[in-house]
Amino acid sequence: GSGEAGRLAPRVGTIARAALEGGGRLRLLVLAAPVLLLACMGERQVSVQFAAQVRGEPLRCDASYEKVGASGTSLQLLDFKAYVHDVALVRKNGDRFPLVLAQDGRWQRKTIALLDFEDGTGTCNTGSPELRTEVVGVVPDFDDYTGVEFTLGVPRELNHRNVEWADPPLNDPSMWWSWTYGYRYLRLDVRSGGNRAYVFHVRADGCTGTPDIGVDCSAENQSTILLTGFVPGRSRVVFDVAALFAHTDFESSGDGLTDPVPGCFSSAGDPECAALLPQVGLGRGPRVLGGTDAFIRVE
C-alpha cells in the first residue's frame, strides 16, 4: 500500500547511496532495491524537463538579451551546462522517491545526469550541436507528486577522478576543472557589453591532492535543491539567467586587482560570488530558490 511505500522510500534512497559509495556486492542493491519497490507498486516513466531562460524568453546561442543585471548590460550566451544527481519526486504527503535513471550511455549514468543548454551555433561556437534538457527515469506510479528534488553537482566519490578515464556523462573535458581535479557542476559563460566574457562556475573549492593519491576540499559546494509546485508532465525546472545576474554589475567586474577575473569561480574570497552562490543554495547570503524571481524555480 501507499503507506508502506512511503516508509520504504527513504530506505531505498539510503540503500542506493550506500551502494554507490561502497562498491562491490553492494552495487547490486542500486538496481535491486528500487526495482523491487517499483515491481510491488507499478512504475511510471517520468521526464523531468529543464529550461534556460532570460525573463521568460528561451536562452539561445543566436540571440542577444538587453538590460541584464544592475548595469543594464547586453548579454549573449557562450556556454551553459550542469550536472545533477539524486533526482527525486516528492509526494503531497512529503514522501520522497528517487528517480531510477534510464542508463542511456550518453547523458545519464547511475544517479548522475548532464544537462546541456547550448547547441554549438552563434556565440556558442566552441560547443556541440546536441542539447539535453531533461532527466528521464521511473518512479512508483502515484498521481500526487507535487515537488522535485535534485543535487547540483557530482557525487563526491566520483568528482575527483581523472576525466580521461571517466564514462559518459563524466567524460566531458569542458566540465573538468584541472586546478581542483574535479568537475564544474554548473558552467555558465556569457559575453557582456564591450565583448567581455563573464563566467559563473559552481565547483569544489580549497582542494589539495591529485586523483591518484586522493583529493580533499575545504568546500565541496554541492547543494540539494527542493522545489515545490512541480507536477510531472506539466511543470519544468527553469534556470533564469536574468534572475541570477539581477544584482551583477558587469561593467565594473574583474578590476584586475581585488577581483582578477570577471565572474565567480566559487572561491571563498571572490567578491562576485556573494550575490551568485546563494542563487544555487550555497554561500552565506539568504537562499533564493523557488520564488517567482529566483534563478532556479518551477513553472
C-alpha positions as CSV (number, residue, x, y, z in Angstrom):
1,G,0.0,0.0,0.0
2,S,1.0,3.7,-0.2
3,G,1.8,3.9,3.5
4,E,4.3,1.1,3.2
5,A,5.8,2.6,0.1
6,G,6.2,5.9,1.9
7,R,8.1,4.2,4.7
8,L,10.3,2.4,2.1
9,A,11.2,5.4,0.1
10,P,13.8,6.9,2.4
11,R,15.3,3.5,2.9
12,V,15.6,3.0,-0.9
13,G,17.4,6.3,-1.3
14,T,19.8,5.4,1.6
15,I,20.5,1.9,0.2
16,A,21.2,3.4,-3.3
17,R,23.6,5.9,-2.0
18,A,25.4,3.4,0.2
19,A,25.7,1.1,-2.8
20,L,27.2,3.8,-5.0
21,E,29.8,4.6,-2.3
22,G,30.6,1.1,-1.1
23,G,31.1,-0.7,-4.4
24,G,31.5,-4.4,-4.6
25,R,28.4,-6.6,-3.9
26,L,26.5,-3.6,-2.6
27,R,26.3,-2.3,-6.2
28,L,23.6,-4.9,-6.8
29,L,21.4,-3.0,-4.3
30,V,21.3,0.1,-6.6
31,L,19.4,-2.0,-9.0
32,A,17.6,-4.4,-6.7
33,A,16.0,-2.1,-4.1
34,P,14.3,0.4,-6.5
35,V,13.3,-2.4,-8.9
36,L,11.7,-4.3,-6.0
37,L,9.7,-1.3,-5.0
38,L,8.6,-0.5,-8.5
39,A,7.6,-4.1,-9.1
40,C,5.5,-4.0,-6.0
41,M,3.7,-0.8,-6.8
42,G,3.8,-0.4,-10.6
43,E,6.1,2.1,-12.2
44,R,5.7,5.3,-14.2
45,Q,8.2,6.8,-16.6
46,V,8.9,10.5,-16.0
47,S,10.8,13.1,-17.9
48,V,11.8,16.0,-15.6
49,Q,12.1,18.9,-18.0
50,F,14.6,21.8,-17.6
51,A,14.8,25.1,-19.5
52,A,17.2,28.0,-19.6
53,Q,15.6,31.4,-19.9
54,V,16.1,35.2,-19.8
55,R,13.0,36.8,-18.3
56,G,10.7,34.2,-19.8
57,E,12.5,34.1,-23.2
58,P,14.4,31.0,-24.2
59,L,18.1,31.4,-23.7
60,R,19.6,30.8,-27.1
61,C,23.1,31.0,-28.8
62,D,21.9,33.2,-31.6
63,A,20.3,35.9,-29.6
64,S,21.3,39.0,-27.6
65,Y,19.5,40.0,-24.4
66,E,19.3,43.6,-23.3
67,K,19.3,45.4,-20.0
68,V,20.5,42.5,-17.9
69,G,22.0,43.0,-14.4
70,A,22.4,46.1,-12.3
71,S,24.4,47.6,-15.1
72,G,21.7,47.1,-17.7
73,T,24.1,45.3,-19.9
74,S,23.5,43.3,-23.1
75,L,24.2,39.6,-22.8
76,Q,25.0,36.7,-25.1
77,L,25.3,33.1,-24.3
78,L,28.7,31.3,-24.7
79,D,28.1,28.0,-22.8
80,F,25.7,26.5,-20.3
81,K,25.8,23.0,-18.9
82,A,25.1,21.5,-15.5
83,Y,25.4,18.2,-13.7
84,V,22.6,17.0,-11.4
85,H,22.3,13.8,-9.3
86,D,20.0,12.0,-7.0
87,V,16.9,13.4,-8.7
88,A,13.7,12.6,-6.8
89,L,10.0,13.3,-6.9
90,V,8.2,14.3,-3.7
91,R,4.5,13.4,-3.0
92,K,2.0,15.7,-1.4
93,N,2.5,14.0,1.9
94,G,6.2,14.6,1.8
95,D,7.3,11.1,0.8
96,R,10.4,11.3,-1.5
97,F,11.0,8.7,-4.3
98,P,14.3,8.6,-6.1
99,L,14.1,8.7,-9.9
100,V,15.7,5.5,-11.2
101,L,17.5,6.9,-14.2
102,A,17.5,5.4,-17.7
103,Q,21.0,4.3,-18.4
104,D,21.4,5.7,-21.9
105,G,25.2,5.6,-22.1
106,R,25.5,9.3,-23.1
107,W,23.6,11.7,-20.8
108,Q,22.8,9.6,-17.7
109,R,24.8,7.1,-15.7
110,K,23.9,5.7,-12.2
111,T,22.3,8.6,-10.5
112,I,24.1,11.4,-12.5
113,A,22.7,13.4,-15.4
114,L,24.2,16.1,-17.6
115,L,22.1,19.0,-18.9
116,D,23.3,20.9,-21.9
117,F,21.6,24.2,-23.0
118,E,23.9,25.3,-25.8
119,D,23.8,23.9,-29.4
120,G,27.1,25.0,-30.8
121,T,25.6,27.7,-33.0
122,G,26.1,31.5,-33.0
123,T,28.1,32.7,-30.0
124,C,28.3,29.1,-28.6
125,N,30.8,28.1,-31.4
126,T,33.0,26.1,-29.1
127,G,30.2,23.8,-28.0
128,S,28.4,20.8,-29.5
129,P,25.2,20.6,-31.5
130,E,23.4,18.3,-29.1
131,L,21.0,19.7,-26.5
132,R,19.9,17.9,-23.4
133,T,17.1,19.5,-21.3
134,E,15.6,16.5,-19.5
135,V,16.3,13.8,-16.9
136,V,14.5,10.6,-17.7
137,G,13.7,7.7,-15.3
138,V,11.0,5.8,-13.5
139,V,9.3,6.2,-10.1
140,P,6.4,4.5,-8.4
141,D,3.1,5.3,-10.1
142,F,1.5,7.9,-7.8
143,D,-0.7,10.7,-9.1
144,D,0.1,13.2,-6.3
145,Y,3.7,14.2,-6.9
146,T,4.0,17.9,-6.1
147,G,7.7,18.5,-5.8
148,V,11.1,17.7,-7.3
149,E,14.5,17.5,-5.6
150,F,18.0,17.2,-7.0
151,T,21.6,17.9,-6.1
152,L,23.5,20.3,-8.3
153,G,26.9,18.6,-8.6
154,V,28.7,15.3,-9.0
155,P,28.8,12.7,-6.2
156,R,31.9,13.3,-4.1
157,E,33.3,9.8,-4.7
158,L,33.2,10.4,-8.5
159,N,34.1,14.1,-8.5
160,H,37.9,13.9,-8.2
161,R,38.7,11.1,-10.7
162,N,40.6,11.5,-13.9
163,V,38.3,12.8,-16.6
164,E,40.2,10.9,-19.3
165,W,39.1,7.6,-17.8
166,A,35.6,8.6,-17.0
167,D,32.4,7.1,-18.6
168,P,29.7,9.4,-20.1
169,P,28.4,11.8,-19.0
170,L,31.5,12.5,-16.8
171,N,33.9,12.4,-19.8
172,D,33.2,16.0,-20.9
173,P,36.5,17.9,-20.7
174,S,34.7,21.2,-20.9
175,M,33.2,20.5,-17.4
176,W,36.5,19.4,-15.9
177,W,38.5,21.8,-13.7
178,S,42.2,20.9,-13.6
179,W,43.0,23.3,-10.7
180,T,40.9,21.3,-8.3
181,Y,40.9,17.9,-10.1
182,G,37.2,18.0,-10.1
183,Y,34.2,18.9,-12.2
184,R,32.3,22.1,-12.8
185,Y,28.9,21.3,-11.5
186,L,27.4,24.2,-13.4
187,R,29.1,26.2,-16.1
188,L,27.5,29.4,-17.4
189,D,29.7,31.5,-19.7
190,V,28.3,34.7,-21.2
191,R,29.5,37.7,-23.1
192,S,28.6,41.0,-21.7
193,G,28.6,44.5,-23.2
194,G,32.0,45.5,-24.5
195,N,32.7,42.0,-25.7
196,R,33.8,40.8,-22.2
197,A,33.5,37.3,-21.1
198,Y,31.8,36.7,-17.7
199,V,31.6,33.3,-16.0
200,F,29.7,31.6,-13.2
201,H,31.2,28.2,-12.4
202,V,30.0,26.2,-9.4
203,R,32.7,23.7,-8.2
204,A,34.5,22.5,-5.2
205,D,36.9,25.0,-3.6
206,G,40.1,24.8,-1.5
207,C,41.2,21.4,-2.9
208,T,44.6,19.7,-2.5
209,G,45.9,16.4,-3.7
210,T,45.6,14.5,-7.0
211,P,43.2,11.8,-8.3
212,D,46.0,9.2,-7.7
213,I,46.5,10.0,-4.0
214,G,43.1,11.5,-3.2
215,V,41.7,15.0,-3.2
216,D,40.5,16.9,-0.2
217,C,38.5,20.1,-0.5
218,S,37.5,22.7,2.2
219,A,34.2,23.1,0.4
220,E,32.6,20.6,-1.9
221,N,29.9,23.3,-2.8
222,Q,27.1,20.9,-3.6
223,S,23.6,21.9,-2.8
224,T,20.4,19.9,-2.7
225,I,17.5,21.9,-4.2
226,L,13.9,21.1,-3.3
227,L,11.2,22.8,-5.4
228,T,7.6,22.7,-4.7
229,G,4.7,23.0,-7.1
230,F,6.2,20.6,-9.6
231,V,3.8,18.3,-11.4
232,P,5.4,15.8,-13.7
233,G,4.3,16.2,-17.3
234,R,3.0,19.8,-16.7
235,S,5.9,21.6,-14.9
236,R,9.5,22.2,-15.7
237,V,12.5,23.5,-13.8
238,V,13.7,26.9,-15.1
239,F,17.2,28.4,-14.9
240,D,16.5,32.2,-15.4
241,V,19.8,33.9,-16.2
242,A,18.4,37.4,-15.7
243,A,17.3,36.5,-12.2
244,L,20.8,35.1,-11.4
245,F,22.5,38.2,-12.6
246,A,19.9,40.7,-11.2
247,H,22.5,42.4,-8.9
248,T,25.6,41.9,-11.0
249,D,27.4,45.0,-12.4
250,F,29.1,43.6,-15.5
251,E,30.8,47.0,-16.2
252,S,32.9,47.0,-13.0
253,S,33.6,43.3,-12.6
254,G,37.1,41.9,-12.8
255,D,39.2,45.0,-11.9
256,G,42.4,43.0,-12.1
257,L,43.4,43.8,-8.5
258,T,40.9,42.8,-5.8
259,D,38.9,40.8,-8.4
260,P,41.2,39.4,-11.1
261,V,38.6,37.6,-13.3
262,P,35.1,38.8,-14.3
263,G,32.7,36.3,-12.7
264,C,32.6,33.8,-9.9
265,F,34.6,30.6,-9.7
266,S,33.1,29.5,-6.4
267,S,36.2,30.7,-4.5
268,A,35.7,31.9,-0.9
269,G,37.5,35.2,-1.5
270,D,35.8,36.1,-4.8
271,P,33.7,39.2,-4.2
272,E,31.3,38.4,-7.0
273,C,30.3,35.1,-5.6
274,A,28.5,36.7,-2.6
275,A,25.5,37.5,-4.8
276,L,25.6,34.5,-7.0
277,L,26.2,31.4,-4.8
278,P,23.0,31.9,-2.7
279,Q,21.1,31.6,-6.0
280,V,22.1,27.9,-6.1
281,G,21.7,27.3,-2.4
282,L,25.3,28.0,-1.4
283,G,27.3,30.8,0.3
284,R,26.5,32.9,3.3
285,G,23.7,35.1,2.0
286,P,20.0,34.3,2.1
287,R,19.0,31.4,-0.1
288,V,17.0,32.4,-3.1
289,L,15.3,29.3,-4.5
290,G,11.9,28.5,-6.0
291,G,10.4,32.0,-5.8
292,T,8.9,33.8,-8.9
293,D,12.1,35.9,-9.2
294,A,14.6,33.1,-8.5
295,F,17.3,31.7,-10.7
296,I,16.1,28.2,-10.2
297,R,12.3,27.8,-10.0
298,V,9.3,25.8,-11.3
299,E,7.0,26.9,-13.9
